[in-house]
Amino acid sequence: MTDTVRTLWPELEWITDAGLREKTAKTWETALERSVLSAEDLEKIPFTLLCGPDLKVSFMAHKRCVVHIAKECGEKMNRFFGSDLPVNMDVLIAGAILADVGKLLEYELDQAGKAVQGKYGRYLRHPFSGVSLAEQCGVPPDVCHIIAAHAHEGDLVKRTTEAYVVHHADFMAFEPFRNK
């Protein structure tokens, strides 16, 4: 795991399965290699292009918030529901960390350094490119399912429990900004 990815994602350490942790990190490394965005850009660019130019919440602030919400939710579900509705915390955390990794291919920077949707992003939204990146890095299907199903594209499939948690965590940290 590179220092850059380790710095971006201290939450990777929450994944107890070392192999899954490495595949999750490798997916971010691959995305950063292919992207015009740098790790520093991710701390500055807005997390969505749908809320207008005044949005100041960065991509990484949103992403890390989603991971934290998902983790807390999964822990509470395991505590209260136990074996009746078990949540695989490694799958949940890896999926939350990877949910928006495809945006690194979807976004470009314009001449002023502002994040905009690029040509690639006009053809393939981030759930699709995110799954492609993850599969190239050996991420298992249950985690790829979360990437694919976290956004509206997932409304057409039967989500796993972990995918529901990430989907709702993501929208909890998005919809209030859109309705602001």
Secondary structure, DSSP 8 states (H G I E B T S, - for coil): --HHHHHH-GGGGG---HHHHHHHHHHHHHHHHH-S--HHHHTTSBS-SSS-TT---BHHHHHHHHHHHHHHHHHHHHHHHGGGS---HHHHHHHHHHTTTTHHHHEEE-TTS-EEE-HHHHHS-HHHHHHHHHHHTT--HHHHHHHHHSSGGGGGS---HHHHHHHHHHHHTTHHHHT-
